[in-house]
Amino acid sequence: MEITIDTLINLAGLLLGGGGGAFFTWRYIRRKAKAEAVQAEVDMAQKVQDTYQQILEDKQKEVEDNHRLIEELRQDRDHYKKDRDELRKEVESLTKKFMDFKLDNEKNMLQMKRDIARNGRMVECMRPLLCGREGCAIRVPVVISAAGEVEPPVKKDVEPYNDRQDA
């Protein structure tokens, strides 16, 4: 068997055009699929990285918001503490003033009671000098009402001068 150029060309054509081309094509397809798989992995890794980066940014914003809220709460707390302290001082001051006022009122009330009792004793001492009749020289004791009016004495059988008008 003689190998001629024609045979070699046919053989090369058979390998390249027929089943032989499939080997080279299969290898190319395999490399292409592998490259696409690697590219897909890179794309997926990039997407995962972007997702993590977005999560980190969101978390950082949340942390900053939390710090801002915490600072606002601290300011509010300090403000309320200051108000509370001022109110406590004011309540203490008002309590002290009230207690002083109460003690003064109690002192005044006791003094008034003493004065009223003294005035009552004085009125009782002057009672024998009062008379319920105008121009009375005998000075018959009378009853003084709560309104301050003089009530004439009640006639009793024991007193001998109740019937006498001129005395």
C-alpha positions in Angstrom: 0.0 0.0 0.0 1.3 3.1 -1.0 0.7 6.3 0.8 0.2 9.1 -1.5 -0.5 12.7 -1.0 -4.0 12.1 -2.0 -4.4 9.4 0.7 -2.9 11.7 3.2 -5.3 14.6 2.3 -8.2 12.2 2.4 -7.1 10.9 5.8 -6.5 14.5 7.1 -9.9 15.5 5.7 -11.5 12.5 7.4 -9.9 13.4 10.7 -10.6 17.1 10.5 -14.0 17.0 8.7 -15.5 13.9 10.1 -14.8 12.2 13.4 -11.4 13.8 14.0 -12.8 17.3 14.0 -15.1 16.2 16.8 -12.1 15.5 19.0 -10.8 19.0 18.5 -14.3 20.5 18.8 -15.0 18.5 21.9 -11.8 19.7 23.5 -12.7 23.3 22.5 -16.2 22.9 23.9 -14.8 21.5 27.2 -12.4 24.3 27.6 -15.1 26.8 26.8 -17.5 25.2 29.3 -14.8 25.2 31.9 -14.0 28.9 31.2 -17.8 29.7 31.4 -18.0 27.8 34.7 -15.0 29.7 36.1 -16.6 33.0 34.9 -19.9 32.0 36.5 -18.1 31.3 39.7 -16.3 34.6 39.5 -19.7 36.4 38.8 -21.3 34.6 41.7 -18.4 35.4 44.0 -18.7 39.1 42.8 -22.4 39.0 43.5 -21.8 37.5 46.9 -19.1 40.1 47.6 -21.5 42.9 46.5 -24.2 41.5 48.7 -21.9 41.4 51.7 -20.7 44.9 50.9 -24.3 46.1 50.8 -25.0 44.3 54.1 -21.9 45.9 55.7 -23.0 49.4 54.4 -26.5 48.8 55.8 -25.1 47.7 59.1 -22.8 50.7 59.3 -25.8 53.0 58.6 -27.8 51.2 61.3 -24.9 51.5 63.8 -24.6 55.2 63.0 -28.4 55.6 63.4 -28.2 53.8 66.7 -25.3 56.0 67.9 -27.3 59.1 66.9 -30.4 57.7 68.7 -28.4 56.9 71.8 -26.9 60.4 71.9 -30.4 61.9 71.5 -31.7 59.6 74.4 -28.7 60.7 76.5 -29.5 64.4 75.9 -33.2 63.8 76.7 -32.2 61.9 79.9 -29.9 64.7 80.9 -32.6 67.3 80.2 -35.2 65.3 82.3 -32.7 64.8 85.1 -32.1 68.6 85.2 -35.8 69.3 85.2 -36.3 66.7 87.9 -33.6 68.2 90.1 -35.1 71.7 89.6 -38.5 70.4 90.5 -37.2 68.7 93.6 -35.5 71.9 94.7 -38.7 73.8 94.1 -40.8 71.2 96.0 -38.3 71.3 98.9 -38.5 75.1 98.9 -42.3 75.1 98.8 -42.5 72.5 101.5 -40.2 74.6 103.8 -42.3 77.7 103.1 -45.5 75.7 103.8 -44.2 74.4 107.1 -43.1 77.9 108.1 -46.5 79.2 107.2 -48.2 76.4 109.1 -46.1 77.0 112.2 -46.9 80.8 112.0 -50.6 80.0 111.6 -50.5 77.6 114.6 -48.8 80.3 116.7 -51.3 82.9 115.5 -54.2 80.5 116.2 -52.9 79.8 119.7 -52.5 83.6 120.3 -56.1 84.2 119.1 -57.4 81.4 121.3 -55.7 83.0 124.3 -57.0 86.5 123.3 -60.6 85.1 122.9 -60.4 83.3 126.2 -59.1 86.5 127.9 -61.9 88.6 126.2 -64.4 86.0 127.4 -63.1 86.3 131.0 -63.2 90.1 130.7 -66.8 90.0 129.5 -67.7 87.6 132.3 -66.1 90.1 134.8 -68.2 93.0 133.3 -71.5 91.0 133.3 -72.5 92.1 136.8 -72.2 95.7 135.5 -74.7 95.2 132.7 -78.4 95.5 132.8 -81.1 94.6 130.3 -83.2 97.7 131.0 -82.4 101.2 130.0 -81.6 103.5 132.8 -81.3 100.6 135.2 -79.4 101.4 138.4 -79.7 97.9 139.9 -77.5 96.2 137.3 -79.4 93.0 136.8 -77.2 90.4 134.9 -78.2 89.9 131.3 -77.5 87.3 128.5 -75.5 88.5 125.5 -76.5 86.6 122.3 -74.0 85.4 119.7 -75.0 88.3 117.5 -74.0 90.7 120.3 -77.6 91.7 121.3 -78.5 92.0 124.9 -81.3 89.8 126.0 -83.4 90.9 129.0 -83.1 88.7 132.1 -85.5 85.9 132.6 -87.8 86.6 135.6 -87.3 84.3 138.4 -89.3 84.0 141.6 -86.2 84.1 143.7 -85.1 87.6 142.9 -87.1 90.1 144.8 -86.6 93.1 142.5 -87.9 91.6 139.2 -91.2 93.3 139.5 -89.8 96.7 140.3 -89.5 99.0 137.2 -88.3 102.2 138.7 -85.2 101.0 140.5 
